[in-house]
């Protein structure tokens, strides 16, 4: 009798643990020790991934929300990634506009690059940056 009431609770906790462990959001739980710094950085690189097309995509990077319209940079990079130096602890939004088969597609993503201090994950205590990647790749197009 008691076993039947415990099982749903264990299932729920197991589901909750799996959902948190494999969620899409980067929470900064795990440090990349190769990119750690002994002092807290004020600036870092925002890494933007996008799909290379012909003609090249137009990449717009905004400080804050897209609706604010504070344009930080515009580019048409020739590689699959674009890095731009930004201040930490601010939100950045980027758009990539693609012209494919006569149709225009716009991908939008945002990030809030932050730092975290760890004493236990790496050999020495250090600061690391997380939530600094944007994914503007085209996954599929309308037919």
C-alpha positions in Angstrom: 0.0 0.0 0.0 2.7 2.5 1.0 4.8 1.4 -2.1 2.0 2.5 -4.5 1.9 6.0 -3.0 5.7 6.4 -3.1 6.2 5.4 -6.7 4.3 8.4 -8.3 6.4 10.7 -6.1 9.6 9.0 -7.2 8.5 9.1 -10.9 7.8 12.8 -10.5 11.2 13.6 -8.9 13.0 11.5 -11.6 11.1 13.4 -14.3 12.0 16.7 -12.7 15.6 15.8 -12.4 15.9 14.7 -16.0 14.0 17.8 -17.2 16.4 20.1 -15.4 19.5 18.2 -16.4 18.7 18.2 -20.1 16.9 21.6 -20.5 17.9 23.9 -23.3 18.9 26.8 -21.2 22.5 27.2 -20.2 22.5 27.8 -16.5 26.2 28.1 -16.0 26.4 25.0 -13.9 29.5 23.6 -15.6 32.6 25.6 -16.1 34.9 25.3 -19.2 38.2 25.3 -17.3 40.1 26.2 -20.5 38.3 29.5 -20.6 38.5 30.4 -16.9 40.1 33.6 -15.7 41.6 34.5 -12.3 39.9 37.9 -12.3 36.3 38.7 -13.2 36.1 39.9 -16.8 34.1 43.0 -17.7 34.0 42.2 -21.4 33.7 39.0 -23.4 32.8 37.7 -26.8 29.3 37.0 -27.9 29.5 34.0 -30.3 26.9 34.0 -33.0 26.2 30.9 -35.2 24.3 31.2 -38.4 23.8 29.5 -41.8 26.0 30.5 -44.7 24.0 31.3 -47.8 24.5 33.0 -51.1 23.9 35.9 -50.9 25.4 36.3 -47.5 23.0 36.8 -44.5 22.7 40.2 -43.0 23.5 40.0 -39.3 22.2 42.8 -36.9 23.3 42.8 -33.3 21.3 44.9 -30.8 22.0 46.0 -27.3 18.9 45.1 -25.2 15.6 44.0 -26.7 15.0 44.1 -30.4 12.2 46.5 -29.9 14.5 49.0 -28.3 16.3 49.4 -31.7 19.8 50.1 -30.2 21.9 48.8 -33.1 25.4 47.7 -31.9 26.8 46.2 -35.1 25.8 45.1 -38.6 27.8 42.5 -40.6 27.7 40.0 -43.4 30.3 37.5 -42.2 31.8 34.9 -44.6 32.1 32.1 -42.0 29.6 30.1 -39.9 30.3 32.1 -36.7 30.8 35.7 -35.8 32.3 37.0 -32.6 31.8 40.4 -31.2 33.2 41.9 -28.0 30.5 43.0 -25.6 30.1 44.1 -22.0 28.9 41.5 -19.6 25.6 41.5 -17.6 23.6 43.1 -20.5 21.1 41.5 -22.8 21.9 41.3 -26.5 19.6 40.4 -29.3 20.7 39.4 -32.8 18.8 38.9 -36.1 20.0 37.2 -39.3 18.1 37.9 -42.5 18.4 35.3 -45.2 17.3 35.4 -48.8 16.6 31.8 -49.9 14.7 31.0 -53.2 13.3 34.5 -53.4 11.9 34.4 -49.9 13.1 36.3 -46.9 13.7 34.6 -43.6 14.7 36.2 -40.3 16.1 34.3 -37.3 16.1 36.0 -33.9 17.9 35.0 -30.7 19.1 36.7 -27.5 21.6 36.2 -24.8 22.5 37.7 -21.4 26.3 37.0 -21.0 27.2 36.6 -17.3 30.0 35.5 -15.1 30.2 32.9 -12.3 32.9 32.1 -9.8 33.9 28.5 -9.1 36.2 27.2 -6.5 35.6 23.5 -7.0 35.1 22.7 -10.8 38.6 23.6 -11.9 42.1 23.1 -10.4 42.3 26.8 -9.4 39.4 29.1 -8.4 38.3 31.1 -11.4 35.6 33.1 -13.2 33.9 31.8 -16.3 31.4 33.3 -18.7 28.1 31.6 -19.7 25.1 32.4 -21.8 27.2 34.0 -24.5 26.1 32.0 -27.5 23.4 32.9 -30.1 22.0 30.4 -32.6 20.7 32.0 -35.7 20.9 29.0 -38.0 18.1 28.2 -40.3 16.6 24.8 -39.3 14.1 24.6 -42.2 12.5 26.7 -44.8 8.9 26.9 -46.0 8.2 25.1 -49.3 
